[in-house]
Amino acid sequence: MTDRPESPSAREVLWRFGPMVYAPTVLFAIGEGAVLPLIPILAGNLGADVALSALVASMLVVGQLIGNLPAGWAVARVGERITMIGAGTLALVVALSAALLPSLPVFAAAVFLIGFCAAAFGLARHSFMTTRVPVMFRARALSLLGGTFRLGMFAGPFIAAALIGLFGDERATIWFFAVCLVALIVLVTFGPDPEKQFAAERPERSHESEDSGEPVTGSIPVAGRVGVFRTMWLHRRVLSRVGLAAACLSAVRSARQVVLPLWGVSIGLDAQTIALVVGVSGALDFALFYASGQVMDRFGRLWAALPAMVLMGSGFLALSITHDGSSAEMWFALFAAVLGVGNGLSSGILLTIGADLAPKDDPAPFLGSWRTLTDAGGATTPLIVTGITAISSLSFAAGAVGIIGLLGAVAFVRWLPRFVPHVRD
């Protein structure tokens, strides 16, 4: 990828094929977003207590972590389209199983496999855009990709609340997810392939090393072939610094998805109210996703990373002392909004910093290591929340997440300017 000569045409082609680049992840995210805030409630309806409900909810990010390398292997060998069709089909079967076979083990397995399938969508789009988008508007393009997931977190809970009000059954959200998956499979199967069409727009680059013009199926999958842990060792200096800060950000993000629904359950709110509060938080999150890319491209990555980490870390710490107060419901709504703003400011940060740090001549192994590390942060924290909740309380768990967020903010201040100096457009 070159930064300047191809920038105008790359921008035009990206926007021209934008619907097919972004639409599949929008469909998946909206369906997932309708189910996600109700996972603890659905688990509770099947007999799980608060700690076990947290464990079931954490299966989503665990599945995504474990699915990263298999999904990358599939993208590398059969291409983005086939991988996404396969992942969508598997997710559809899993969703139908969860709806038709209401038992806690089946539901927990379904949540795990949905996370596994989500890895395929994330890997396919990240690898495509990392190798195609010029650095001068990289953050905006990747923030837009992050915004597709935020759209799901914004619209999904409101759809969930409407479905519960209409049908009186939380499982209606699972059926809605299945409908979104059917639409996704049809779109990817019969719609134009953006990889091939993007390549066709730039045939003159077909023999150059930086961009061959062939469908790029991924930077990330190569890491699985050369050994992701070997790559981590080779790049241990930057991964042990910026990578750990990014893992803290991923940890706080995933904890937000688990803690907010559990907090609503623990203070006695009903499913519809929890879905609405989480939906408002998602609306604030979604409203800021493109602003995050603008800030990163114009002022530098730190100007988005630091406010996001400080807001989310402080929000969790403040939330942790409100559980038993007389206005617990009001504080829950307030700090859910604060966490939504913080998360919105972080849209696209992990994707962008990973692309910035990746070697230009061979970004694949590094990006594989980067995603594995950041996803490990996201997968570990819900388990920490589960453990602390089981031995102490949900309030202590929220406080621990807040500390992780503030430590991540310090790490970003220390290391991000050194390893990712700002390049002005």
C-alpha positions in Angstrom: 0.0 0.0 0.0 1.3 3.4 -0.9 0.0 6.4 0.9 -0.3 9.2 -1.5 -0.3 8.3 -5.3 -3.3 6.0 -5.0 -5.2 7.9 -2.3 -7.8 9.7 -4.4 -8.8 6.6 -6.4 -8.6 4.4 -3.3 -11.0 6.7 -1.5 -13.4 6.7 -4.5 -13.4 2.9 -4.9 -13.8 2.4 -1.1 -16.9 4.5 -1.0 -18.3 3.0 -4.3 -18.1 -0.5 -2.8 -18.9 0.7 0.7 -22.3 -1.0 0.9 -20.8 -4.4 0.2 -17.8 -3.7 2.4 -19.9 -2.6 5.4 -23.4 -4.1 5.0 -22.6 -7.7 6.0 -21.1 -6.5 9.3 -24.0 -4.2 9.9 -26.5 -7.1 9.6 -24.5 -9.3 11.9 -24.0 -6.5 14.4 -27.6 -5.5 14.6 -28.7 -9.1 15.1 -26.0 -9.7 17.7 -26.7 -6.3 19.4 -30.4 -7.4 19.9 -29.3 -10.6 21.7 -26.2 -9.3 23.6 -27.8 -7.3 26.4 -30.2 -10.1 27.1 -27.7 -12.9 27.4 -27.5 -12.8 31.2 -31.3 -12.6 31.4 -31.8 -15.5 29.0 -29.2 -17.5 31.0 -31.0 -16.6 34.2 -34.3 -17.8 32.8 -32.6 -21.1 32.2 -31.5 -21.4 35.8 -28.2 -19.6 36.0 -27.4 -17.3 39.0 -25.6 -14.0 38.5 -22.1 -15.4 38.5 -23.0 -18.2 36.1 -24.9 -15.7 33.9 -21.7 -13.6 33.7 -19.7 -16.7 32.7 -22.2 -17.5 29.9 -22.0 -13.9 28.7 -18.2 -14.1 28.7 -18.4 -17.1 26.3 -19.0 -14.6 23.5 -15.5 -13.0 23.7 -13.9 -16.4 24.5 -15.4 -17.7 21.3 -14.1 -14.7 19.3 -10.6 -15.2 20.7 -10.5 -18.9 19.9 -12.0 -18.3 16.5 -9.5 -15.8 15.4 -6.9 -18.1 13.9 -9.3 -20.7 12.4 -11.2 -17.9 10.8 -8.0 -16.4 9.5 -7.0 -19.8 8.1 -10.3 -20.0 6.3 -10.0 -16.5 4.8 -6.5 -17.2 3.6 -7.5 -20.4 1.8 -11.1 -20.1 0.6 -11.5 -16.3 0.5 -13.5 -13.7 2.3 -16.9 -14.5 0.7 -16.9 -18.2 1.3 -15.7 -17.7 4.9 -18.5 -15.2 5.6 -21.1 -17.5 4.1 -19.9 -20.4 6.2 -19.7 -18.3 9.3 -23.2 -16.9 8.7 -24.6 -20.4 8.1 -23.0 -21.8 11.2 -24.3 -18.8 13.3 -27.8 -19.4 11.8 -27.8 -23.1 12.8 -26.6 -22.1 16.3 -29.3 -19.4 16.7 -32.0 -21.7 15.7 -30.7 -24.4 18.1 -30.7 -21.8 21.0 -34.3 -20.8 20.1 -35.7 -24.3 19.7 -33.8 -26.1 22.4 -34.1 -24.0 25.5 -31.5 -25.4 27.9 -28.5 -23.7 29.6 -25.7 -25.9 28.1 -27.1 -25.4 24.6 -27.5 -21.6 25.1 -23.9 -21.3 26.5 -22.5 -23.3 23.5 -24.6 -21.0 21.2 -23.1 -17.9 22.7 -19.6 -19.3 22.3 -20.1 -20.2 18.7 -21.7 -16.8 17.9 -18.4 -15.3 19.1 -16.5 -17.8 17.0 -18.4 -16.8 13.9 -18.0 -13.1 14.7 -14.3 -13.5 14.4 -14.6 -14.4 10.8 -16.4 -11.2 10.0 -13.9 -9.1 11.9 -10.9 -10.8 10.3 -12.2 -10.6 6.8 -12.9 -6.9 6.9 -9.8 -5.9 8.9 -7.4 -7.7 6.5 -9.2 -6.2 3.4 -9.0 -2.6 4.7 -5.6 -2.7 6.2 -4.0 -3.6 2.9 -6.2 -1.2 0.8 -6.8 2.0 2.7 -4.1 4.8 2.6 -2.8 6.0 5.9 -4.0 9.6 5.5 -7.6 8.5 6.0 -7.0 5.1 7.5 -8.5 6.0 10.9 -11.7 7.3 9.4 -12.2 4.3 7.2 -11.5 1.9 10.1 -13.6 3.9 12.5 -16.4 3.5 10.0 -15.9 -0.2 10.2 -15.9 0.0 14.0 -19.1 2.1 13.6 -20.9 -0.8 11.9 -20.6 -2.8 15.2 -21.6 0.2 17.2 -24.7 0.5 15.0 -25.6 -2.9 16.2 -25.1 -2.0 19.8 -27.2 1.1 19.2 -30.1 -0.3 17.2 -30.1 -3.9 18.6 -31.2 -3.2 22.2 -34.1 -0.9 21.0 -35.2 -3.6 18.6 -34.9 -6.1 21.5 -37.1 -3.9 23.7 -39.7 -3.6 21.0 -39.7 -7.4 20.4 -40.1 -8.1 24.1 -42.9 -5.7 24.3 -44.6 -7.2 21.3 -44.1 -10.9 22.0 -43.5 -11.0 25.7 -40.6 -13.4 25.3 -36.8 -12.6 25.4 -36.2 -15.5 22.9 -37.8 -13.3 20.2 -34.5 -11.6 19.9 -32.8 -14.9 18.9 -35.3 -15.3 16.1 -34.6 -11.7 15.0 -30.8 -12.6 14.9 -31.7 -15.6 12.7 -33.6 -13.3 10.3 -30.5 -11.0 10.1 -28.3 -13.9 9.4 -30.5 -15.1 6.5 -30.3 -11.6 5.0 -26.6 -11.6 5.4 -26.1 -15.0 3.7 -28.2 -13.9 0.8 -26.4 -10.6 0.5 -22.9 -12.1 0.6 -23.8 -15.0 -1.7 -25.5 -13.0 -4.5 -24.0 -9.5 -4.1 -20.9 -8.2 -5.8 -17.5 -9.3 -4.2 -15.7 -6.1 -3.1 -12.3 -7.8 -3.2 -12.5 -8.7 -6.8 -14.1 -5.4 -7.9 -11.6 -3.4 -5.9 -8.8 -5.3 -7.6 -10.4 -4.7 -11.0 -10.3 -0.9 -10.4 -6.5 -1.0 -10.0 -5.1 -3.4 -12.6 -2.1 -1.2 -13.1 -0.8 -2.2 -9.7 -1.0 -5.9 -10.4 2.8 -6.5 -10.6 3.9 -4.3 -7.8 4.9 -5.7 -4.5 3.0 -3.4 -2.2 -0.4 -4.1 -3.8 -0.7 -6.9 -6.2 -4.2 -6.1 -7.4 -5.4 -9.6 -6.5 -8.0 -10.2 -3.9 -6.3 -9.7 -0.5 -7.6 -12.3 1.8 -5.7 -11.2 4.7 -3.0 -10.0 6.5 -4.0 -11.8 9.6 -4.3 -15.4 8.4 -0.6 -15.7 7.5 0.2 -15.4 11.2 -1.5 -18.7 11.7 0.9 -20.4 9.2 4.1 -18.8 10.5 3.3 -19.1 14.2 1.6 -16.4 16.1 3.6 -16.9 19.2 6.9 -16.7 17.2 5.7 -13.4 15.8 4.8 -12.1 19.2 8.4 -12.9 20.3 9.9 -11.1 17.3 7.8 -8.0 18.0 7.8 -8.4 21.8 9.1 -4.8 22.4 6.1 -3.0 20.9 3.5 -5.7 21.9 4.6 -5.6 25.5 4.0 -1.9 25.6 1.4 -0.6 23.2 -0.1 -4.0 22.8 -0.8 -4.3 26.5 -2.3 -0.9 26.6 -4.6 -1.9 23.7 -5.4 -5.2 25.6 -6.5 -3.0 28.5 -8.8 -1.1 26.2 -10.3 -4.3 24.8 -10.7 -5.6 28.3 -12.7 -2.5 29.4 -14.9 -2.7 26.3 -15.8 -6.3 26.8 -16.4 -5.8 30.5 -18.9 -3.1 29.6 -21.0 -5.5 27.6 -21.1 -7.9 30.5 -21.3 -5.6 33.5 -24.1 -3.3 32.4 -26.8 -6.0 31.8 -25.7 -7.8 35.0 -25.8 -4.5 36.9 -29.4 -3.9 35.7 -30.4 -7.4 36.8 -28.7 -7.1 40.2 -30.6 -3.8 41.1 -33.9 -5.3 40.1 -34.6 -3.8 36.6 -36.8 -5.7 34.2 -35.5 -6.9 30.8 -37.1 -4.2 28.7 -35.7 -1.4 30.9 -32.2 -2.9 30.8 -32.4 -3.1 27.0 -33.4 0.5 26.8 -30.6 1.7 29.1 -28.1 -0.3 27.2 -29.6 1.0 23.9 -29.2 4.6 25.0 -25.5 3.9 25.9 -25.1 2.3 22.5 -26.7 5.4 20.9 -24.1 7.7 22.4 -21.4 5.2 21.4 -22.6 5.1 17.8 -23.0 8.9 17.6 -19.2 9.4 18.2 -17.7 6.6 16.0 -16.8 8.8 13.0 -15.6 11.7 15.3 -13.1 9.2 16.7 -11.6 8.7 13.2 -11.5 12.4 12.5 -9.7 13.1 15.8 -7.1 10.3 15.1 -6.4 11.4 11.5 -6.1 15.1 12.4 -4.5 15.2 15.8 -3.1 11.7 16.5 -4.1 8.4 17.9 -3.5 9.4 21.6 -6.1 12.2 21.4 -8.8 9.5 21.0 -7.3 6.7 23.1 -6.6 8.7 26.3 -10.1 10.3 26.7 -11.7 7.0 26.0 -9.7 5.1 28.6 -10.1 7.8 31.3 -13.9 8.1 30.8 -14.4 4.3 30.9 -12.1 3.7 33.7 -13.5 6.5 35.8 -17.1 5.4 34.9 -16.6 1.9 36.1 -15.0 3.1 39.3 -17.8 5.5 40.0 -20.5 2.9 39.1 -19.0 0.5 41.6 -20.0 2.6 44.6 -23.6 3.2 43.6 -25.1 -0.3 43.8 -26.7 -0.1 47.2 -27.7 3.6 47.1 -31.3 4.9 47.0 -30.8 6.2 43.4 -29.1 3.1 42.0 -31.3 3.1 38.9 -30.5 6.8 38.1 -26.7 6.2 38.6 -26.9 3.1 36.4 -28.4 5.1 33.5 -25.9 7.9 34.0 -22.8 5.8 34.0 -24.1 3.6 31.2 -24.2 6.9 29.2 -20.6 7.8 30.3 -19.3 4.4 29.3 -21.1 4.8 25.9 -19.3 8.1 25.3 -16.0 6.6 26.2 -16.5 3.6 24.0 -17.6 5.8 21.1 -14.4 7.8 21.4 -12.4 4.6 21.0 -14.1 3.5 17.8 -11.5 2.0 15.3 -8.6 2.6 17.7 -7.4 -1.0 17.9 -7.9 -1.5 14.2 -6.0 1.7 13.3 -3.1 1.3 15.7 -2.6 -2.3 14.6 -2.4 -1.1 11.0 0.0 1.7 12.0 2.4 -0.6 13.8 2.4 -3.4 11.2 5.5 -3.6 9.0 4.7 -2.2 5.5 6.4 -5.0 3.6 4.7 -7.9 5.5 2.0 -6.8 7.9 0.3 -10.2 8.2 2.1 -11.9 11.0 2.1 -8.7 13.2 -1.6 -8.1 12.7 -2.3 -11.7 13.7 -0.3 -11.3 16.9 -1.9 -7.9 17.6 -5.5 -9.3 17.3 -4.7 -12.3 19.4 -3.3 -10.1 22.2 -6.2 -7.6 22.1 -8.8 -10.3 21.9 -7.1 -12.0 24.8 -7.7 -8.9 26.9 -11.3 -8.9 25.8 -11.8 -12.5 26.6 -10.0 -12.4 30.0 -11.8 -9.5 31.7 -15.4 -11.0 31.6 -13.8 -14.1 33.3 -12.3 -11.8 35.9 -15.7 -10.2 36.4 -17.2 -13.6 36.8 -14.6 -14.7 39.4 -14.7 -11.5 41.4 -18.5 -11.5 41.4 -18.6 -15.1 42.6 -16.2 -14.5 45.5 -17.1 -11.0 46.4 -19.6 -8.8 44.6 -20.4 -7.2 41.2 -19.4 -3.8 42.7 -15.9 -5.0 43.4 -15.8 -6.4 39.8 -16.8 -3.1 38.3 -14.1 -1.3 40.4 -11.4 -3.7 39.2 -12.4 -3.0 35.6 -12.1 0.7 36.3 -8.5 0.2 37.6 -7.6 -1.7 34.5 -8.9 1.2 32.4 -6.9 3.8 34.2 -3.7 1.7 34.0 -4.3 1.3 30.3 -4.6 5.1 30.0 -1.2 5.6 31.7 0.3 3.0 29.3 -1.1 4.8 26.2 0.4 8.1 27.4 3.8 6.5 28.0 4.1 4.4 24.8 1.8 5.5 22.1 3.6 8.7 21.1 6.8 6.8 20.9 5.7 4.0 18.7 3.0 5.7 16.7 4.1 9.3 15.9 1.3 11.3 14.4 1.4 11.7 10.6 -0.7 14.6 9.3 -2.8 14.3 6.2 
